[in-house]
Amino acid sequence: TTVQLASYVREVFGAQYTRRFVHAFTICGSLVRYHLFDRAGGSISQQINIRKNRRTEELFIRILQAYLSMDPTHLGFD
């Protein structure tokens, strides 16, 4: 999954020359992993089981809310 995602991110960088980095996340069942790619490589979070307990569910919702409220600079646009 990570290799396929990195391929998609490469296409984004190729199409958007002013882009500095790309945020991404993968969901597989109840497991979520967050990715941040820049032109030099990427970093990946540990897997989070969003159904483990109430705290992890709230963490997932807060991360999505933060992502949706980001301005273009925080989304990686120059």
Secondary structure, 3 states (H helix, E strand, C coil): CHHHHHHHHHHHHHHCCCECEEEEEEEECCEEEEEEEECCEEEECCCEECCCCHHHHHHHHHHHHHHHCCCCCCCCEC
